[in-house]
């Protein structure tokens, strides 16, 4: 996938999130925003999986524990949703770790608990996007 593909999908995902935020506003649970964002993504014709579990591989061995990502769009972009007062550095690091562990290149951290959604979006890149 090239940079243009990632940029276009990011634009679509952010547009869907903005629509959810416009309709619902801030102050709800993350699970509500996730449910509504899935509806918007489906309306756009984007494929996605939600609450997807990945095994933790440590030194070549799959461990009993897994980690779960909120949304994986088009099998390429990880979406991590939050409904918190403020995005913290640990949230960005968590998303970067998810990207590394899944070998994905792009993630969007979206915090719905803000007055203007654009201020609650953080794009995280793992490596270079061609």
C-alpha positions as CSV (number, residue, x, y, z in Angstrom):
1,X,0.0,0.0,0.0
2,X,1.3,3.4,-0.8
3,X,1.1,6.7,1.1
4,X,-1.9,7.9,-0.9
5,X,-3.9,4.8,0.0
6,X,-3.2,5.4,3.7
7,X,-3.9,9.1,3.5
8,X,-7.3,8.4,1.8
9,X,-8.3,5.7,4.3
10,X,-7.2,8.0,7.2
11,X,-9.3,10.8,5.8
12,X,-12.4,8.5,5.5
13,X,-11.9,7.1,9.1
14,X,-11.5,10.5,10.6
15,X,-14.5,11.7,8.6
16,X,-16.6,8.9,10.1
17,X,-15.3,9.6,13.6
18,X,-16.2,13.3,13.2
19,X,-19.7,12.4,12.1
20,X,-20.1,10.2,15.2
21,X,-18.8,13.0,17.4
22,X,-21.0,15.6,15.7
23,X,-24.1,13.4,16.4
24,X,-23.3,12.2,19.9
25,X,-20.9,14.8,21.3
26,X,-18.4,14.1,24.1
27,X,-19.1,12.4,27.5
28,X,-20.2,8.9,26.6
29,X,-18.5,5.5,27.1
30,X,-15.8,4.3,24.6
31,X,-18.0,1.3,23.7
32,X,-20.8,3.6,22.5
33,X,-18.4,5.5,20.2
34,X,-17.0,2.2,18.9
35,X,-20.5,0.9,18.1
36,X,-21.4,4.1,16.2
37,X,-18.1,4.3,14.4
38,X,-18.5,0.7,13.2
39,X,-21.8,1.8,11.8
40,X,-20.3,4.7,10.0
41,X,-17.4,2.6,8.6
42,X,-19.9,0.1,7.3
43,X,-21.9,2.8,5.6
44,X,-18.8,3.9,3.8
45,X,-18.1,0.4,2.6
46,X,-14.9,0.0,4.6
47,X,-14.1,-3.4,5.9
48,X,-13.1,-3.7,9.6
49,X,-12.8,-6.1,12.5
50,X,-13.5,-5.0,16.1
51,X,-12.1,-6.1,19.4
52,X,-9.6,-8.2,17.6
53,X,-7.3,-10.4,19.7
54,X,-3.7,-10.9,18.8
55,X,-1.3,-13.4,20.5
56,X,1.7,-12.1,22.3
57,X,4.8,-13.6,20.8
58,X,7.8,-13.4,23.0
59,X,11.1,-14.6,21.7
60,X,9.4,-16.8,19.2
61,X,6.9,-18.3,21.6
62,X,3.2,-17.6,21.7
63,X,2.1,-16.8,25.2
64,X,-1.2,-17.5,26.9
65,X,-2.1,-13.8,27.1
66,X,-3.4,-11.8,24.1
67,X,-3.8,-8.1,23.5
68,X,-6.9,-6.6,21.9
69,X,-7.2,-3.8,19.5
70,X,-10.4,-1.8,19.2
71,X,-10.7,-1.7,15.4
72,X,-8.6,-2.9,12.4
73,X,-9.7,-1.2,9.2
74,X,-9.1,-2.7,5.8
75,X,-6.7,-5.1,7.6
76,X,-4.1,-2.3,7.6
77,X,-5.0,0.5,10.0
78,X,-5.4,0.1,13.7
79,X,-7.9,2.4,15.4
80,X,-7.5,2.8,19.2
81,X,-10.5,4.6,20.7
82,X,-10.5,6.6,23.9
83,X,-13.1,8.6,25.9
84,X,-10.6,10.2,28.4
85,X,-10.0,13.8,29.6
86,X,-6.7,14.0,27.6
87,X,-4.6,11.7,25.5
88,X,-1.5,10.8,27.4
89,X,1.9,9.8,26.0
90,X,1.2,6.2,27.3
91,X,-1.8,6.0,24.9
92,X,0.5,6.8,21.9
93,X,3.1,4.3,23.1
94,X,0.4,1.7,23.5
95,X,-0.7,2.2,19.9
96,X,2.8,2.1,18.6
97,X,3.4,-1.1,20.4
98,X,0.2,-2.6,18.9
99,X,1.5,-1.5,15.4
100,X,4.9,-3.2,16.0
101,X,3.4,-6.4,17.4
102,X,1.0,-6.7,14.4
103,X,3.5,-5.4,11.8
104,X,1.0,-2.7,10.8
105,X,2.2,0.7,9.5
106,X,-0.5,3.2,10.6
107,X,-2.7,3.7,13.6
108,X,-5.2,6.4,14.6
109,X,-5.7,7.2,18.3
110,X,-9.1,8.9,18.6
111,X,-10.3,10.5,21.8
112,X,-14.0,11.3,21.7
113,X,-14.1,13.2,25.0
114,X,-13.1,16.6,23.5
115,X,-15.2,19.6,22.4
116,X,-13.7,19.5,18.8
117,X,-12.8,16.0,17.6
118,X,-9.8,17.1,15.5
119,X,-8.1,18.0,18.7
120,X,-8.5,14.4,19.9
121,X,-6.9,12.6,17.0
122,X,-3.3,11.4,16.9
123,X,-1.8,9.6,13.9
124,X,0.9,7.1,14.8
125,X,3.3,5.6,12.2
126,X,5.3,2.4,12.6
127,X,8.3,2.6,10.2
128,X,8.0,4.2,6.8
129,X,4.9,4.4,4.6
130,X,6.0,4.3,1.0
